[in-house]
Amino acid sequence: MSTRPSTLVGVARLAEFADRIDVRSPAEYALDHIPGATSHPVLDNDERARIGTLHKQESAFAAKKAGAALVAKNIAAMLESAFAGRPRAWQPLVYCWRGGKRSGALTHVLNEIGWKAVQLDGGYKAYRHYVIEELARLPQAFAYRVVCGVTGSGKSRLLLALARVGAQVLDLEALARHRGSLLGDLPSAPQPSQKGFESLLWEQLTRLDPARPVYVESESRKVGEIRVPQNLIDAMWQSPCLRVEATLAQRLALLRAEYAHFIAAPETLHSKLGHLTALRGAAATARWRALSDAGDWDALVADLLAEHYDPSYLRSMRLNYPHYDSAAAVELDGIGEADFAAAAGRLVAAYGA
């Protein structure tokens, strides 16, 4: 007969709990957390550091005594604020680093009050191992349709349109919060940590139906600073491709909208362009900076596309995606929302949702 407490559950049961409480420090939470979990630290960053120092410099007893007082104070604050309106039947999942004292303390108090709180067996550490194992398995479960197209052809907008018409979409750039190129940083949204990205990817993959196609953009191994799991990249490389076709005028208009922050702050663009000097030469980067200084955005972007982005993209695609040259063309009538919706509808009709 098992002697495990009835309030202890394994990571495989995560889906049963809509409310997930992360009691680790804010710094631990920011690095990565179980998707959907809210941060309610029983020790904040400074408190956790202080208790750790006390443990090393004085004794475990002194650290436990001081830590218990802080934990009790912080749990009391939660009960009076964040948890005050919870109904009698509330059943949250609580976790810390290893499923030990921090999560155990809050789980005990919540259950003593009468809520049906449960503690994650093994804590975040067990969850992290589970994600690693699942990401080694899940990517091969799906049939991908890889949306290709040179920079500015509207691949991301097409994915969004496909999602709106009910197709299954895996948007790696949205998960990584990056547009996937040298200039792809999103100024208002820093990239997640690698672990954070993998948590988001795992959650997204668990929502997909293996019986239906999955539309995904033709990414490389890295999206900004984020590494895409190699087994997912391998599956994408061997999948059928769909090539978005857009005119140069359409591409310039799309890029003007998506990179408006560079138009507003050209000095930021100058800094980024400096990274291309080693690859394209000082003369090219000087020419691009001059076009930027002159405010000739369309000429700058057209030159960047012709001299750098298009050759690099086409070389990479033909090297990694053997089905690229035989890809079905996806032609755009325009770059408005209705145009992408129409293209998405045609794809779903031809290849399924």
Contacts in CASP RR format, 6 or more apart in sequence:
PFRMAT RR
TARGET T0000
AUTHOR 0000-0000-0000
METHOD contacts of the structure
MODEL  1
MSTRPSTLVGVARLAEFADRIDVRSPAEYALDHIPGATSHPVLDNDERAR
IGTLHKQESAFAAKKAGAALVAKNIAAMLESAFAGRPRAWQPLVYCWRGG
KRSGALTHVLNEIGWKAVQLDGGYKAYRHYVIEELARLPQAFAYRVVCGV
TGSGKSRLLLALARVGAQVLDLEALARHRGSLLGDLPSAPQPSQKGFESL
LWEQLTRLDPARPVYVESESRKVGEIRVPQNLIDAMWQSPCLRVEATLAQ
RLALLRAEYAHFIAAPETLHSKLGHLTALRGAAATARWRALSDAGDWDAL
VADLLAEHYDPSYLRSMRLNYPHYDSAAAVELDGIGEADFAAAAGRLVAA
YGA
4 121 0 8 1.000
5 119 0 8 1.000
7 107 0 8 1.000
7 111 0 8 1.000
7 117 0 8 1.000
7 118 0 8 1.000
7 119 0 8 1.000
8 118 0 8 1.000
8 119 0 8 1.000
8 121 0 8 1.000
9 16 0 8 1.000
9 17 0 8 1.000
9 93 0 8 1.000
9 118 0 8 1.000
9 119 0 8 1.000
9 120 0 8 1.000
9 121 0 8 1.000
10 120 0 8 1.000
10 121 0 8 1.000
10 122 0 8 1.000
10 126 0 8 1.000
11 120 0 8 1.000
11 121 0 8 1.000
11 122 0 8 1.000
11 123 0 8 1.000
11 126 0 8 1.000
11 127 0 8 1.000
11 130 0 8 1.000
12 130 0 8 1.000
14 20 0 8 1.000
14 34 0 8 1.000
14 93 0 8 1.000
14 120 0 8 1.000
14 127 0 8 1.000
15 206 0 8 1.000
17 91 0 8 1.000
17 92 0 8 1.000
17 93 0 8 1.000
17 118 0 8 1.000
19 38 0 8 1.000
19 90 0 8 1.000
19 91 0 8 1.000
19 92 0 8 1.000
19 93 0 8 1.000
20 34 0 8 1.000
20 36 0 8 1.000
20 37 0 8 1.000
20 38 0 8 1.000
20 92 0 8 1.000
20 93 0 8 1.000
20 95 0 8 1.000
21 37 0 8 1.000
21 38 0 8 1.000
21 40 0 8 1.000
21 92 0 8 1.000
21 93 0 8 1.000
21 94 0 8 1.000
21 95 0 8 1.000
21 106 0 8 1.000
22 28 0 8 1.000
22 29 0 8 1.000
22 33 0 8 1.000
22 34 0 8 1.000
22 37 0 8 1.000
22 38 0 8 1.000
22 39 0 8 1.000
22 40 0 8 1.000
22 41 0 8 1.000
22 95 0 8 1.000
22 96 0 8 1.000
22 124 0 8 1.000
23 40 0 8 1.000
23 41 0 8 1.000
23 42 0 8 1.000
23 94 0 8 1.000
23 95 0 8 1.000
23 96 0 8 1.000
23 102 0 8 1.000
23 103 0 8 1.000
23 106 0 8 1.000
24 33 0 8 1.000
24 39 0 8 1.000
24 41 0 8 1.000
24 95 0 8 1.000
24 96 0 8 1.000
24 97 0 8 1.000
24 102 0 8 1.000
24 124 0 8 1.000
25 41 0 8 1.000
25 43 0 8 1.000
25 44 0 8 1.000
25 45 0 8 1.000
25 47 0 8 1.000
25 48 0 8 1.000
26 39 0 8 1.000
26 41 0 8 1.000
26 44 0 8 1.000
26 45 0 8 1.000
27 45 0 8 1.000
28 97 0 8 1.000
28 124 0 8 1.000
29 37 0 8 1.000
29 39 0 8 1.000
29 41 0 8 1.000
30 193 0 8 1.000
31 193 0 8 1.000
31 195 0 8 1.000
31 196 0 8 1.000
32 124 0 8 1.000
32 128 0 8 1.000
32 192 0 8 1.000
32 193 0 8 1.000
32 195 0 8 1.000
32 196 0 8 1.000
32 198 0 8 1.000
32 199 0 8 1.000
33 39 0 8 1.000
33 124 0 8 1.000
33 196 0 8 1.000
33 199 0 8 1.000
34 95 0 8 1.000
34 124 0 8 1.000
34 127 0 8 1.000
34 199 0 8 1.000
35 199 0 8 1.000
35 200 0 8 1.000
35 202 0 8 1.000
35 203 0 8 1.000
37 95 0 8 1.000
38 82 0 8 1.000
40 78 0 8 1.000
40 82 0 8 1.000
40 106 0 8 1.000
41 74 0 8 1.000
42 70 0 8 1.000
42 71 0 8 1.000
42 74 0 8 1.000
42 75 0 8 1.000
42 96 0 8 1.000
42 102 0 8 1.000
42 105 0 8 1.000
42 106 0 8 1.000
43 51 0 8 1.000
43 67 0 8 1.000
43 70 0 8 1.000
43 71 0 8 1.000
43 74 0 8 1.000
43 102 0 8 1.000
44 74 0 8 1.000
47 67 0 8 1.000
47 70 0 8 1.000
47 74 0 8 1.000
50 66 0 8 1.000
51 63 0 8 1.000
51 66 0 8 1.000
51 67 0 8 1.000
51 70 0 8 1.000
52 63 0 8 1.000
54 62 0 8 1.000
54 63 0 8 1.000
54 66 0 8 1.000
55 62 0 8 1.000
55 63 0 8 1.000
68 105 0 8 1.000
71 102 0 8 1.000
71 105 0 8 1.000
75 105 0 8 1.000
75 106 0 8 1.000
75 109 0 8 1.000
78 106 0 8 1.000
79 109 0 8 1.000
79 113 0 8 1.000
83 110 0 8 1.000
86 115 0 8 1.000
88 114 0 8 1.000
88 115 0 8 1.000
89 116 0 8 1.000
90 115 0 8 1.000
90 116 0 8 1.000
90 117 0 8 1.000
91 115 0 8 1.000
91 116 0 8 1.000
91 117 0 8 1.000
91 118 0 8 1.000
92 110 0 8 1.000
92 115 0 8 1.000
92 117 0 8 1.000
92 118 0 8 1.000
93 117 0 8 1.000
93 118 0 8 1.000
93 119 0 8 1.000
93 120 0 8 1.000
94 103 0 8 1.000
94 104 0 8 1.000
94 106 0 8 1.000
94 107 0 8 1.000
94 110 0 8 1.000
94 117 0 8 1.000
94 118 0 8 1.000
94 119 0 8 1.000
94 120 0 8 1.000
95 103 0 8 1.000
95 119 0 8 1.000
95 120 0 8 1.000
95 122 0 8 1.000
95 123 0 8 1.000
95 124 0 8 1.000
95 127 0 8 1.000
96 102 0 8 1.000
96 103 0 8 1.000
96 104 0 8 1.000
96 123 0 8 1.000
96 124 0 8 1.000
97 123 0 8 1.000
97 124 0 8 1.000
97 125 0 8 1.000
98 122 0 8 1.000
98 123 0 8 1.000
98 124 0 8 1.000
98 125 0 8 1.000
98 126 0 8 1.000
99 119 0 8 1.000
99 120 0 8 1.000
99 121 0 8 1.000
99 122 0 8 1.000
99 123 0 8 1.000
99 124 0 8 1.000
99 125 0 8 1.000
99 126 0 8 1.000
100 119 0 8 1.000
100 122 0 8 1.000
100 123 0 8 1.000
103 119 0 8 1.000
103 120 0 8 1.000
103 123 0 8 1.000
104 119 0 8 1.000
106 117 0 8 1.000
107 117 0 8 1.000
107 118 0 8 1.000
107 119 0 8 1.000
110 117 0 8 1.000
111 117 0 8 1.000
120 126 0 8 1.000
120 127 0 8 1.000
128 195 0 8 1.000
131 198 0 8 1.000
131 199 0 8 1.000
131 202 0 8 1.000
132 198 0 8 1.000
134 202 0 8 1.000
134 205 0 8 1.000
134 206 0 8 1.000
135 198 0 8 1.000
135 201 0 8 1.000
135 202 0 8 1.000
135 205 0 8 1.000
135 229 0 8 1.000
135 231 0 8 1.000
135 232 0 8 1.000
136 229 0 8 1.000
136 231 0 8 1.000
138 202 0 8 1.000
138 205 0 8 1.000
138 206 0 8 1.000
139 205 0 8 1.000
139 229 0 8 1.000
139 231 0 8 1.000
139 232 0 8 1.000
139 235 0 8 1.000
140 231 0 8 1.000
140 235 0 8 1.000
141 205 0 8 1.000
141 210 0 8 1.000
142 205 0 8 1.000
142 208 0 8 1.000
142 210 0 8 1.000
142 213 0 8 1.000
142 214 0 8 1.000
142 235 0 8 1.000
143 210 0 8 1.000
143 213 0 8 1.000
143 214 0 8 1.000
143 239 0 8 1.000
144 170 0 8 1.000
144 213 0 8 1.000
144 214 0 8 1.000
144 215 0 8 1.000
144 216 0 8 1.000
144 235 0 8 1.000
144 236 0 8 1.000
144 239 0 8 1.000
144 240 0 8 1.000
145 213 0 8 1.000
145 214 0 8 1.000
145 215 0 8 1.000
145 216 0 8 1.000
145 239 0 8 1.000
145 240 0 8 1.000
145 241 0 8 1.000
145 242 0 8 1.000
145 347 0 8 1.000
145 351 0 8 1.000
146 216 0 8 1.000
146 217 0 8 1.000
146 218 0 8 1.000
146 236 0 8 1.000
146 239 0 8 1.000
146 240 0 8 1.000
146 241 0 8 1.000
146 242 0 8 1.000
146 321 0 8 1.000
146 323 0 8 1.000
147 155 0 8 1.000
147 158 0 8 1.000
147 159 0 8 1.000
147 215 0 8 1.000
147 216 0 8 1.000
147 217 0 8 1.000
147 218 0 8 1.000
147 241 0 8 1.000
147 242 0 8 1.000
147 244 0 8 1.000
147 330 0 8 1.000
148 155 0 8 1.000
148 218 0 8 1.000
148 241 0 8 1.000
148 242 0 8 1.000
148 243 0 8 1.000
148 244 0 8 1.000
148 317 0 8 1.000
148 321 0 8 1.000
148 324 0 8 1.000
148 327 0 8 1.000
149 155 0 8 1.000
149 218 0 8 1.000
149 243 0 8 1.000
149 244 0 8 1.000
149 245 0 8 1.000
149 313 0 8 1.000
149 317 0 8 1.000
150 251 0 8 1.000
150 305 0 8 1.000
150 309 0 8 1.000
150 310 0 8 1.000
150 313 0 8 1.000
150 314 0 8 1.000
151 181 0 8 1.000
151 251 0 8 1.000
151 255 0 8 1.000
151 305 0 8 1.000
151 309 0 8 1.000
151 310 0 8 1.000
151 313 0 8 1.000
152 246 0 8 1.000
152 251 0 8 1.000
152 254 0 8 1.000
152 255 0 8 1.000
152 258 0 8 1.000
153 244 0 8 1.000
153 245 0 8 1.000
153 246 0 8 1.000
153 250 0 8 1.000
153 251 0 8 1.000
153 254 0 8 1.000
153 332 0 8 1.000
154 244 0 8 1.000
154 246 0 8 1.000
154 251 0 8 1.000
154 254 0 8 1.000
154 332 0 8 1.000
154 335 0 8 1.000
154 340 0 8 1.000
155 217 0 8 1.000
155 218 0 8 1.000
155 244 0 8 1.000
156 171 0 8 1.000
156 173 0 8 1.000
156 174 0 8 1.000
156 179 0 8 1.000
156 217 0 8 1.000
157 254 0 8 1.000
157 335 0 8 1.000
157 340 0 8 1.000
158 244 0 8 1.000
158 330 0 8 1.000
158 340 0 8 1.000
158 343 0 8 1.000
158 344 0 8 1.000
158 347 0 8 1.000
159 169 0 8 1.000
159 171 0 8 1.000
159 215 0 8 1.000
159 216 0 8 1.000
159 217 0 8 1.000
160 169 0 8 1.000
160 171 0 8 1.000
160 340 0 8 1.000
161 337 0 8 1.000
161 340 0 8 1.000
161 341 0 8 1.000
161 343 0 8 1.000
161 344 0 8 1.000
161 345 0 8 1.000
162 169 0 8 1.000
162 215 0 8 1.000
162 344 0 8 1.000
162 347 0 8 1.000
162 348 0 8 1.000
162 353 0 8 1.000
163 169 0 8 1.000
163 171 0 8 1.000
164 341 0 8 1.000
164 344 0 8 1.000
165 341 0 8 1.000
165 344 0 8 1.000
165 345 0 8 1.000
165 348 0 8 1.000
165 353 0 8 1.000
166 348 0 8 1.000
166 353 0 8 1.000
167 213 0 8 1.000
167 215 0 8 1.000
167 344 0 8 1.000
167 347 0 8 1.000
167 348 0 8 1.000
167 352 0 8 1.000
167 353 0 8 1.000
168 208 0 8 1.000
168 209 0 8 1.000
168 212 0 8 1.000
168 213 0 8 1.000
168 214 0 8 1.000
168 215 0 8 1.000
168 353 0 8 1.000
169 214 0 8 1.000
169 215 0 8 1.000
169 216 0 8 1.000
170 204 0 8 1.000
170 205 0 8 1.000
170 208 0 8 1.000
170 214 0 8 1.000
170 215 0 8 1.000
170 216 0 8 1.000
171 216 0 8 1.000
171 217 0 8 1.000
172 201 0 8 1.000
172 216 0 8 1.000
172 217 0 8 1.000
172 219 0 8 1.000
172 223 0 8 1.000
172 228 0 8 1.000
173 179 0 8 1.000
173 180 0 8 1.000
173 217 0 8 1.000
173 219 0 8 1.000
173 223 0 8 1.000
175 192 0 8 1.000
175 197 0 8 1.000
175 200 0 8 1.000
175 201 0 8 1.000
175 204 0 8 1.000
176 191 0 8 1.000
176 192 0 8 1.000
176 197 0 8 1.000
176 223 0 8 1.000
176 224 0 8 1.000
176 226 0 8 1.000
177 186 0 8 1.000
177 189 0 8 1.000
177 190 0 8 1.000
177 191 0 8 1.000
177 192 0 8 1.000
178 184 0 8 1.000
178 185 0 8 1.000
178 186 0 8 1.000
178 191 0 8 1.000
178 223 0 8 1.000
178 224 0 8 1.000
178 225 0 8 1.000
178 226 0 8 1.000
179 185 0 8 1.000
179 186 0 8 1.000
179 258 0 8 1.000
180 219 0 8 1.000
180 220 0 8 1.000
180 223 0 8 1.000
180 224 0 8 1.000
181 309 0 8 1.000
182 272 0 8 1.000
182 275 0 8 1.000
182 276 0 8 1.000
183 259 0 8 1.000
183 262 0 8 1.000
183 269 0 8 1.000
183 272 0 8 1.000
184 224 0 8 1.000
185 191 0 8 1.000
185 224 0 8 1.000
187 261 0 8 1.000
191 197 0 8 1.000
191 224 0 8 1.000
191 225 0 8 1.000
191 226 0 8 1.000
192 200 0 8 1.000
192 226 0 8 1.000
194 225 0 8 1.000
194 226 0 8 1.000
194 227 0 8 1.000
197 226 0 8 1.000
198 229 0 8 1.000
201 229 0 8 1.000
201 232 0 8 1.000
208 214 0 8 1.000
212 352 0 8 1.000
212 353 0 8 1.000
213 351 0 8 1.000
213 352 0 8 1.000
213 353 0 8 1.000
215 242 0 8 1.000
215 347 0 8 1.000
216 236 0 8 1.000
218 236 0 8 1.000
218 241 0 8 1.000
218 317 0 8 1.000
218 321 0 8 1.000
218 324 0 8 1.000
219 228 0 8 1.000
219 233 0 8 1.000
219 236 0 8 1.000
220 228 0 8 1.000
220 233 0 8 1.000
220 316 0 8 1.000
220 320 0 8 1.000
221 227 0 8 1.000
221 228 0 8 1.000
221 230 0 8 1.000
221 233 0 8 1.000
222 228 0 8 1.000
236 321 0 8 1.000
237 320 0 8 1.000
237 321 0 8 1.000
237 322 0 8 1.000
238 322 0 8 1.000
238 323 0 8 1.000
239 323 0 8 1.000
240 323 0 8 1.000
240 327 0 8 1.000
240 328 0 8 1.000
241 321 0 8 1.000
241 323 0 8 1.000
241 324 0 8 1.000
241 326 0 8 1.000
241 327 0 8 1.000
241 328 0 8 1.000
242 327 0 8 1.000
242 328 0 8 1.000
242 330 0 8 1.000
242 347 0 8 1.000
242 351 0 8 1.000
243 324 0 8 1.000
243 327 0 8 1.000
243 328 0 8 1.000
243 329 0 8 1.000
243 330 0 8 1.000
244 330 0 8 1.000
244 332 0 8 1.000
244 343 0 8 1.000
245 329 0 8 1.000
245 330 0 8 1.000
245 331 0 8 1.000
245 332 0 8 1.000
246 254 0 8 1.000
246 332 0 8 1.000
246 335 0 8 1.000
248 302 0 8 1.000
248 305 0 8 1.000
250 332 0 8 1.000
250 334 0 8 1.000
250 335 0 8 1.000
251 305 0 8 1.000
252 298 0 8 1.000
252 301 0 8 1.000
252 302 0 8 1.000
253 335 0 8 1.000
254 335 0 8 1.000
255 301 0 8 1.000
256 263 0 8 1.000
256 297 0 8 1.000
256 298 0 8 1.000
256 301 0 8 1.000
261 268 0 8 1.000
262 268 0 8 1.000
262 269 0 8 1.000
262 272 0 8 1.000
263 297 0 8 1.000
266 292 0 8 1.000
266 293 0 8 1.000
266 295 0 8 1.000
269 292 0 8 1.000
270 289 0 8 1.000
270 292 0 8 1.000
273 285 0 8 1.000
273 288 0 8 1.000
273 289 0 8 1.000
273 292 0 8 1.000
274 285 0 8 1.000
276 284 0 8 1.000
276 285 0 8 1.000
276 288 0 8 1.000
276 308 0 8 1.000
277 285 0 8 1.000
279 308 0 8 1.000
280 307 0 8 1.000
280 308 0 8 1.000
284 307 0 8 1.000
284 308 0 8 1.000
287 303 0 8 1.000
288 300 0 8 1.000
288 303 0 8 1.000
288 304 0 8 1.000
291 297 0 8 1.000
291 299 0 8 1.000
291 300 0 8 1.000
291 303 0 8 1.000
292 300 0 8 1.000
317 324 0 8 1.000
318 324 0 8 1.000
318 325 0 8 1.000
328 350 0 8 1.000
330 343 0 8 1.000
330 346 0 8 1.000
330 347 0 8 1.000
331 343 0 8 1.000
332 339 0 8 1.000
332 340 0 8 1.000
332 343 0 8 1.000
333 339 0 8 1.000
333 342 0 8 1.000
333 343 0 8 1.000
END
